[in-house]
Amino acid sequence: DYTQCKKVTVSYRTLPEDYPLPPCSQRSELDQSVLNDNLVSVPTGSEEQASFKHMRKNTYEESLFRCEDERFEIDMVID
């Protein structure tokens, strides 16, 4: 629940200071300067109630959603 976190923009919040970050070895200085480790994207407005399945309109969007779902599943297996 990110409702108590500091709101940076409408859709981004700052993670709490005590939030455990995963170790990130092999990062270069450039990686460190550009990658986000302390902000989290949160749904706003209708995103929370709407099902994205109803919004799929063409085969490209369907492929994009399927790819995103598969990547999420792979991330869960890796963790």
C-alpha positions in Angstrom: 0.0 0.0 0.0 1.6 3.2 -1.2 -1.0 5.7 0.0 1.3 6.9 2.8 4.3 7.4 0.5 5.3 10.9 -0.7 3.5 11.7 -4.0 6.0 12.9 -6.6 3.5 13.1 -9.5 0.0 11.9 -10.0 1.2 8.4 -10.9 4.5 8.1 -9.0 5.3 7.8 -5.3 8.6 7.6 -3.4 9.3 4.3 -1.7 9.8 4.5 2.1 13.4 5.0 3.3 13.3 1.5 5.0 12.0 -0.3 1.9 14.5 -3.1 1.1 16.0 -2.7 -2.3 17.3 -5.8 -4.2 21.1 -5.9 -4.6 22.2 -4.5 -8.0 25.7 -5.5 -8.8 27.2 -4.9 -12.2 25.8 -1.4 -12.5 28.0 1.2 -14.2 28.1 4.8 -13.1 25.7 5.6 -16.0 23.3 2.9 -14.8 23.4 4.3 -11.3 22.7 7.8 -12.6 19.7 6.9 -14.8 17.9 3.9 -13.3 15.1 4.4 -10.8 15.4 2.6 -7.5 13.2 4.8 -5.3 10.0 5.6 -7.2 7.1 3.3 -7.8 4.3 3.7 -10.4 0.8 3.6 -8.9 -2.5 3.3 -10.8 -4.7 6.4 -10.9 -8.3 6.9 -11.6 -10.1 4.5 -13.8 -7.0 2.2 -14.1 -7.8 0.7 -10.7 -11.3 -0.3 -11.6 -11.1 -1.0 -15.3 -10.0 -4.3 -16.8 -7.5 -3.8 -19.5 -8.9 -6.9 -21.3 -11.9 -4.9 -22.4 -9.7 -2.2 -23.9 -7.7 -4.5 -26.3 -8.6 -3.4 -29.8 -6.2 -5.0 -32.3 -3.6 -7.8 -32.6 -0.7 -5.5 -31.9 -2.1 -4.4 -28.6 -3.0 -8.0 -27.8 0.6 -9.1 -28.5 1.9 -6.2 -26.4 -0.3 -7.2 -23.4 0.6 -10.9 -23.8 4.4 -10.1 -23.9 4.0 -7.9 -20.8 2.2 -10.7 -19.0 4.8 -13.2 -19.9 7.6 -11.0 -18.7 5.9 -10.5 -15.4 5.5 -14.2 -15.0 9.2 -14.7 -15.8 10.2 -12.1 -13.3 8.1 -13.9 -10.6 9.8 -17.2 -11.4 13.3 -15.6 -11.3 12.6 -14.1 -7.9 
